[in-house]
Amino acid sequence: MDGSSLARAAWKRALAPDPPLSVASWADRHRILSSVASAEPGRWSTARTPYLREVMEALSPSSPIERVVLMAGAQVGKTECGLNWVGFVIHHAPGPMLLVEPSLETTKRVSRQRLDALIEATPELAERVKDPRSRDSGNTLLMKEFPGGVLILTGANSAVGLRSMPVRYLFLDEVDAYPGDVQGEGDPVELAMQRTVTFRRRKIYLCSTPTLKGLSRTKTFSLPATSPMTSAACSSPVRVSR
């Protein structure tokens, strides 16, 4: 299947009703943490990080919230929360998805060390994303195909990657480390968010450890929304405002 056919199939699948299962419930039921990517391998338990439950509930199809912003300290589970969402999408609500890291090098590292570990350790995902060693697997460092959808990975320093295709789901990781302008084409966050405008039931997740006061993108996006997009702003401990 070529890229355009894959995009059309994913778009049609995105019109189908979503399942009632929440992201947190999916993670508790299916997520297995690999020893490659976790200091505490084994079954995921949201009870160990209860402050992430509200974030994952907001990322679930049953929530009307479209944009979720999480600003929190380092190593508290921000990216793992997003990976749970990735797993949920692949298994239960497939559609086109874009994951953006601060740079292409960071993206490749996250793909190898964390995303591949998520897929390999979770049987329900391993069944849906083919082994990268198989012929025509559709599983590369920067693309993971699965029935009904595709996950594209790119860096915030790549204008080409940010305008690759329309997506229903957008995961922006460590946004405070993004460049202010990408190759003369503007703010990478705004470029990426434009990929979602054709989807009515879109979801956008921005997370980061904050950097300099007054210059934090996460802080800017966690302020009350000035657009019709319903937004949730979260910090650690989590506080959600609508």
N, C-alpha and C positions, 0 to 999 in steps of 0.2 A: 504494500500500500504506500503510495507516494505521500508527500507532506500535505498537499492540499486535500487529498481524500481523507487523511487522518484527521485534519482539522475540522472538516465537514462532519465526519462521524462523531467526533468529540462534541461539537456544537449541538448536534441533534440529541445526543445522549444527555446533554446538560439540560434539555427541556423536560426530561422525565422527572416525575415527583421524587423528592429526596426521602431517604429512610428516616424514621423517627429517632434512631439511635444518636446519642450525643458523642462528641469526640472523646470526652473523659470516660464515658462508659466503654467505648470501643477500645481505648488504651488499656483500661483495667482488664478487659476481657481477652485482648489479643496481643498487645505489645510485649515483646520480649527484648530486654536490654542485653546487648552483646558485651562480652568481656573486652572486645576490641575497642568499644567506644564508651564504656561505663565503668566507674569504680565499683559499682554495686550491680553486677549482672544478675539477670533473672527477670521475673515477671514485673511489669510496671505496676505501681500502686499510687494512685492519685492521693491517697491518704498520707503518703510521705511528703507530698508537696501540695497541701490543701489550698494554698494561695493561687495555684494555677487552675483550679477547677473552674472558677468564674470565667477565666480567659477562654478555656476550652469550651465552656457552655456557649460563650458568645460566638465562637467559631463554628458552632454546630448549625445544621440547616434549619432547625426549629427556631433559632434566634433571628429576629428581624435586623439585627445589627449587621452592617456591611463592612465597617472599618474598625478594627481592634488595634489599639496602640498600647504596648507594654514597655514601660521604662522602669528598669530595675537594675540592681547590682550585678556584678559578674558572677557567673557560675551558679545561678539560682534556677535554671531550667527554662529560660526563655526559648532557646533554640529547640530543646527537647519537646517543649509544648508545640512548637511549629511542626516538628517531625511527627508527632502524634497526629496532627491535622493532615499531614501528607499521607500517612498510612490510612487514615480514615477515608480520604478522598479516593485513593487507589482501590480500596476494598468496598466502600459503600456508596460513594457519590462521585463516580468518575467524571472527569471533564478536563479541559486544558488548564494547566497550572504553570506558573512561573515562579522560580525561587531565585532570589537575587542576593548575592554576597557582596562585600565591599570591593573585591577584585576577582579577576578570573582565576588567579592563583589560589585565593581563599576558596573559591567555588570548587575547584578541582580537589582540594584537600577535604572539604566537607563532603563531597560526593564519595570519595574513596573511604574516608574514615568513619563517617556517620550515616550517610544515606545508604550506602551499600550494606553496612552492618545492620541497619534497620530492616532492610528487605530480606537479607539472608537469615536473620534470626527470627523473623516473624513468618510462620508457614503460610498464612493467608496472603501475604504479600509476595513471597517467593513463588507462589502458584501463579501469580498474575504478571510479574515482571520476569521475563526470561533471563536465563543465565547469559551473561555478556559473552561467554565463550561459544555459545551456540550460533549457528549461521543465521543471519538476518534477525538477530534477537531484538533489535531496536533498543538495546540497553548499552549506552555509552556513558562516558564521564559527564557529558552535558545534556543527555536526553534519556529519559526512561519511559518507554511506551508500555501501556497496559490496556486491557479491554475497555473501550469507551473513553479513553483519554490519553494524555501525554504530559509528562513533567519535563519542562525545559529549565536548565540551570544556566545562569550567566553571572557576570560581574557587573557592578555598578559603573565600572570604567569602560564598558563596551556598549557603545551606542547601537551597534548592529544587533546585539543580543537583546537589548531593551525594547526594540521595535520589531521583534521577530514574528509575533503572531498574536491574535486576540486570545485572551485568557479569561476564564471565569474566576480562578483562584490566584491570588498574588501573595507571596510570602517574601517580605523585605526584612532581611536579617542584619542586625548591627548597623542600622541606618546612619548613626552618628559618625561612622567611619567612611561613609560614601564621599566621593569628591563633590564639590559644589557645582561643577559643570562637567559634563561628559562630552569630550571631543567637540566642543563648541555647539552642542545641540541642546543644552539646557540642563536643568535639575534632573538627575537620574530617577529620583522618586516620582516626580511628575510624569516623566517619560514612561515609566513602568505602569503607573496608575492609568494612563491613557489606554493601555492594553485591555482594560476591563470594561470600557464604557458601553460595549454592545451587549453585555450580559445583565439582565435585570436582577438575577439572584447571585450577584457576585459577592465575594468575600476577600477582604484585604487585611493582612496581618503585618503590622510594623512593630519591630522590637529592637531594643538596643540598651546597652549600658550608656548612660548619659556622659557627655564629655564637658565642654566648657559652657558655663552659664551664659545664656544669651545667644549661643550659637548651636544649641542642641536641636537637631531636626525632630527627634522624638518628642521633646518638650513642645515644639511648635504644633505637631500633629495631635498632641494630647489635649490641646486647648479646645474649648467648645467649638463644634463644627460650624462654619459659616455657609456651608452648602447643604442641599437637601439630603446628602448622604447621612444616614444614621450612624453614629459613632460611639464607641466605648473607649474611655481612657483608663488605663490600668497602671498602677505602680505596685511596688512591693513594700509592705503588705498591700494586697490588691484592693483598689477602690475603683468601682465602675460608675461612670456618670453617663447619662444619655442626653 
